[in-house]
Amino acid sequence: MQTFTHDGITVAYRDEGSGPPIVMLHNGGTSSTIWRNQVASLSDRHRVIAVDLPGFGASPRPDRPPKLSEMVDLIAALLDAEDMAPAVLVGNCMGTNIASTIARRSPESVTAILAVNPLTEASFGGGKIGFLHRMERVAGPPTRALRSLSRKIRPPKPVGSASLRFQLGDKGAALDLHHDPELVACQVRADQLPALVDVLDDMEAYGDLDREGVPAEVPVWIVWGEQNRVLSRRRAAHLADVMHAERVEVLDGTGHLPMLEDPDAVTGLIEDLVEQTATARPEPRS
């Protein structure tokens, strides 16, 4: 993997293939490994970049908890420095919010967005673990103390596996993804839980997408896992309007990781989106 540093924050990323660039940003509980099927399928005709966000996968957790705005600055700087823009951005959960914020700031750098399971303050608050955000409003000091303690905990493998099972729908469970070695390794990394708490601490910033959406000139398709327990599709129904989504897909039997649970469906959607936007996209820089 290659590395890139901006403003003191370093990320690792895979950069494979050549052709129209596709940049993939994962959710807050895994790493770029969730895109492995898409990288394998698409890199023979596209330049595919899969990033490990700060604190996840091969990317170190910064000395200071990174804010959403800093991760947006980081990925935008990576796109520019490595001649990746304009690119199709494919995000899952927090990755979708990062992609959408980049599009608001610099729509010319984004060809289109495939927004998988968008993380916003509303979608998280309505999910099964939304209380982890809401409790700060009713019990601030104890919540902050608990989060500080959580940053010192390294989950054992059984807990990591159980956390993965919670994220999966029926298709993912049938594939035994909650025992997948690479995914379990993500769950038990020393930086994993602290990095997740960092995201939770900054959840209000993720609410900007609830209100501000994405510029209308950037094509957006939204994809939901039908059985997603982490985020609430019902509470996020407004995103189709504020993101000016041209298409909303719900993938049966999948949860928070549909790119692994139903890889052909997600790869097909990426290919369709790239094809739809190809005629409007300028040639990538050499």
CORKA-V805099 format. One record per backbone hydrogen bond with DSSP energy under -0.5 kcal/mol. CO is the residue of the C=O (numbers start at 1). NH is the residue of the N-H. Records with the same first field share a line. If there is no record, write none. Layout:
# CORKA-V805099
CO->NH + NH
This chain:
# CORKA-V805099
2->13
4->11
6->9
9->6
11->4
12->52
13->2
14->50
16->48
20->47
21->88
22->49
23->90
24->51
25->92
27->30
31->34
32->35
33->36
35->39
36->40
37->41
38->42
39->43
42->45 + 46
46->48
47->22 + 49
48->16 + 50
49->24 + 51
50->14
51->26 + 53
52->12
53->56
56->59
60->55
67->71
68->72
69->73
70->74
71->75
72->76
73->77
74->78
75->79
76->80
77->81
78->82
79->84 + 85
80->83
85->285
87->89 + 111 + 112
88->23 + 90
89->91 + 114
90->25
91->116
92->95
93->96 + 97 + 119
94->98
95->99
96->100
97->101
98->102
99->103
100->104
101->105
102->106
106->109
107->110
109->87 + 111
111->219
112->89
113->115 + 221
114->91 + 116
115->117 + 223
116->93
117->93
118->120
120->124
121->125
122->126
123->232
124->127
127->130
129->132
130->133 + 134
131->135
133->136
134->137 + 138
135->139
139->143
140->144
141->145
142->146
143->147
144->148
145->149
146->150
147->151
149->152
150->153
153->155
156->160
157->161
158->162
159->163
160->164
161->165
162->166
163->167
164->167 + 168
165->168
167->256
169->173
170->174
171->175
172->177
173->176
176->179
177->180
180->184
181->185
182->186
183->187
184->188
185->189
186->189
189->192 + 193
190->194
191->195
192->196
193->197
194->198
195->199
196->200
197->201
198->202
199->202
200->203
202->205 + 206
203->206 + 207
204->207
205->208
206->209
207->210 + 211
208->211 + 212
209->213
215->218
217->219
219->113
220->246 + 247
221->115
222->249
223->117
224->226 + 251
225->228
229->128
231->233
232->236
234->237
236->239
237->240
238->241 + 242
239->243
240->245
241->244
242->214
247->222
249->224
250->252
251->226 + 254
253->171 + 172
254->227
257->260 + 261
258->262
260->263
262->265 + 266
263->267
264->268
265->269
266->270
267->271
268->272
269->273
270->274
271->275
272->276
273->277
274->278
275->278 + 279
277->280 + 281
278->281
